[in-house]
Amino acid sequence: MKNRFKQFKPTSWAIDNKTSMYVLTVILIIFGMVNYNTIPKEQFPEIVIPTVFVNTIYPGTSPSDMENLCTRPLEKNLKSINGVKKISSNSIQDVSSIIVEFNTGIEISEAKKRVKDAVDKTKNDLPNDLPTDPMVREIDFSEIPIMYVNLSGDIGLDKIKKYAEIAQDKIESLKEITRVDIVGALDREIQIDVDMYKMQAAGLTFGDIERAVKYENMTVAGGTIEMQGMRRSVRVVGEFKDIDVVRNIIVASSTGAQVKLSEIAQVRDDFKEQESYARLNGKNVITLNIVKKSGENLIESSDKIKEIMADLQKTKFPKELKVVITGDQSHNTKTTLADLNNTIIIGFLLVTVVLMFFMGLTNAIFVGLSIPLAMALSYIVLPGIGFTMNMLVMFAFIFALGIVVDDAIVVIENTHRIFQKTNMDIVHSAKFAAGEVFVPILSGTLTTLAPFFPLAFWPGVTGSFMVFIPVTL
């Protein structure tokens, strides 16, 4: 029998040093639980799609002109980029949109750099009066908001915006948050409605009015002046703070005529034409779109944001201002985590109860212990390989639990078989049993988990690592 079977040295060492293995098991479980609380938890993993968008805006241009003036020159240089899989474009009124799809394997930063270089080469062939250069951006799933904070109430949107800006500053101060976008707010605008007939009678033009307002609304640095042995900077503050100052601006025409702006125009403190809208239950609201930094803990971020909003409602916001949170991704993440923890606990109990009738209480308990130990070892490894606890990883954990149990059962059953058919003691039977089935178990585990590799790799390998268990028989 000794010539027939070979031992697996790590398992044999574990069996010969069972006290050390018990201590190691306790250490792994403790460190695993500590790491579980520090691993970033997200709803989705960071997905990188090597696709880059090139958008060009040219106001007042028809679709056919957009294609000839912007789209085709850009496509000509974009097609020459190495690694491009597909280029598609769409030319509509005022806008040209080009999608450049790269082959998988290329870094998105490198793909974006190549597209920018191609766009820079095309600038000489584009119209000279473009308001802005073509915009190059990539698909970034981390830019998806993790939650929406909706502010509404029986007060004006201009007042709600002030409270929204307070919440924006508080939330953006969190280290987990990239930015907070305000949607549906009104932007203040000073509107000057000129009376054409009065302007012509005064001999003025729109350019005269524009220059008068522009040069009055500025702060000018006046250099430095020496006073009492010290140099002090001098500046003239002229930015508008009151609408009456705008109304009293003196506008001079080319003929020398001087009139007040209020005499030829109506000046109003109003709001810009609304470009973004937010609705909740059919009512106007101002929404805060909260974007989290990639790799940060989603659940902690969500809890901190909710604490901030609860504190603001008590201290800063009026009672008539309602705060409603929607689209909270942390809810699904918490549910998935709870399902994973319940699966580990229920799996341990069910495995122990069922196997107790076939393998005895001691063997059943140690087979069941393979589940939390495998999870603990995985929690230790995950941060080192840059993984977060997201939907895919947690699904891989649940999928691997059954394989971990199967691996432990196979080792124990093989130990019983060798022990009963030979004259060897239980220790040698366990060594030969582990050596006999280790390679088949490991290869079978990796083959089963191949579609999820490396998400479920570590739980599966941990199941194979548990072959030292039979020493307790």
Secondary structure by P-SEA (a helix, b strand, c coil): ccccccccaaaaaaaacaaaaaaaaaaaaaaaaaaaaaccccccccccccbbbbbbbbccccaaaaaaccaaaaaaaaaaccccccccccccccbbbbbbbbcccccaaaaaaaaaaaaaaacccccccccccbbbbcccccccccbbbbbbccccaaaaaaaaaaaaaaaaaccccccccccbbbbbbbbbbbcaaaaaaacccaaaaaaaaaaaabbbbccccccccbbbbbbbbbccccaaaaaabbbbcccbbbbbccccbbbbbccccccbbbbcccbbbbbbbccccccccaaaaaaaaaaaaaaaaaccccccbbbbbcccaaaaaaaaaaaaaaaaaaaaaaaaaaacccccaaaaaaaaaaaaaaaaaaaaacccccccccaaaaaaaaaaaaaaaaaaaaaaaaaaaaaaaccccaaaaaaaaaaacaaaaaaaaaaaaccccccaaaaaaaaaacccccccc
